[in-house]
Amino acid sequence: MATLAAEVADRREVLPGLDLVTIHAPPIASAARAGQFLYLLARDDTGFARLKPFAIAIADPVGGTVAIQIGPAAGGPVGRLRPGDALSVSGPVGRPFEVDARSRHLLLVAEGDRAAELRLLADESVRAGRQVTLLAGAATARDVWPSSLLPDEVEYVVATADGTLGRRGDVVDLMPEYEAWADQAFAAASPATLARLSKLAASRRGRMGVATLGRKRGSGRADPAGSAAARRRSFLQVRIEPPVGCAAATCLGCTVVGIAGAPVRTCREGPIFASDELDWEAAS
């Protein structure tokens, strides 16, 4: 994974304390796929160089730019980036979302500002002629990710815990109305919310009697867990936020527990997984 010299092209606030930062990095913009991330290499206030992972929210191959979302937790020099600043970036990293060619209706599920992690998937899906609905949950109206940052074609449905915008409740409460419509679902949320969504997905076929995007009878062996083909057949794919690590898939500092009990790396096998690949009891 090469490190590239890049430059900040734009920075704008999307929510209080939350900014969308556009970076001019043509090689990454051309290669990025929805679900992947990049690393920023920045020195902290003590002069120590640190890697920080950020989801790629927008990729513009024509303009050669990618956009990431930076919040208060970024801190240090990364938190102070301004247009014109030079920086070093590496990416795109990780495996992307896998959309089955037969899927026409996609359900995106986001908690809080993690809607940014699904933004590129919305772009790719709209361009492919698919219908997209994004379900978003937040604590209150002021925490809802702006609909202006989404393609116009995306249906945006919101739930807030205090009922100040959209439905009262959380994003999982919205699922029953849309899961029959969707061919596939893709989520970015906290581990607890992803576990609840995974439980719904696991029971979906029995509860609803719906067809799945499976293999035809007699077509051979089942696709191995973790393969792109197996993920395309899964109703729900989830994005696990990768912690800071070595960026070389060697430190095992970004692992989650798979269904076989073995660790899987979010930087190499992820950050996208089929929901049935992971042990959600171990994650909670």
WOPEMO-V264728 format. One record per backbone hydrogen bond with DSSP energy under -0.5 kcal/mol. NH is the residue of the N-H (numbers start at 1). CO is the residue of the C=O. If there is no record, write none. Layout:
# WOPEMO-V264728
nh = {NH	NH}
co = {CO	CO}
This chain:
# WOPEMO-V264728
nh = {4	6	7	8	9	10	12	14	15	18	19	20	21	21	22	22	23	24	25	25	28	29	30	31	32	36	37	38	39	40	41	42	42	44	47	50	52	54	56	57	57	58	60	61	64	65	66	67	68	70	70	74	77	79	80	80	81	84	85	87	88	89	90	91	92	93	95	97	99	100	103	106	106	107	108	108	109	110	111	112	112	114	115	116	117	118	119	119	122	123	124	125	126	127	128	129	130	131	133	134	135	135	136	136	137	138	143	144	149	150	154	155	157	157	159	160	161	162	163	167	169	169	173	174	175	175	177	178	179	182	183	184	185	186	187	188	189	194	195	196	197	198	199	200	201	202	203	204	204	207	208	209	214	219	227	231	232	233	234	237	238	239	240	240	242	255	256	258	258	259	261	264	266	269	270	272	273	275	277	278	279	280	283	284}
co = {89	87	24	85	22	22	20	18	18	15	70	12	19	68	10	20	66	7	23	64	25	25	26	27	28	33	93	54	90	52	88	40	50	48	44	42	40	38	36	55	67	67	65	59	60	60	23	58	21	19	68	71	43	75	76	77	78	8	82	6	41	4	39	2	37	37	270	34	97	98	100	104	131	184	106	133	186	135	188	110	137	111	112	113	114	115	115	116	118	119	120	121	122	123	124	126	125	104	106	155	108	133	134	157	110	159	140	141	146	147	151	132	134	155	136	167	138	139	160	158	160	167	170	171	171	172	174	175	175	178	105	105	235	107	237	109	239	190	191	192	193	194	195	196	197	198	199	200	201	203	204	205	212	216	224	227	228	229	230	185	273	187	238	271	240	252	264	256	262	277	258	256	254	265	265	95	238	236	274	275	257	278	279	280}
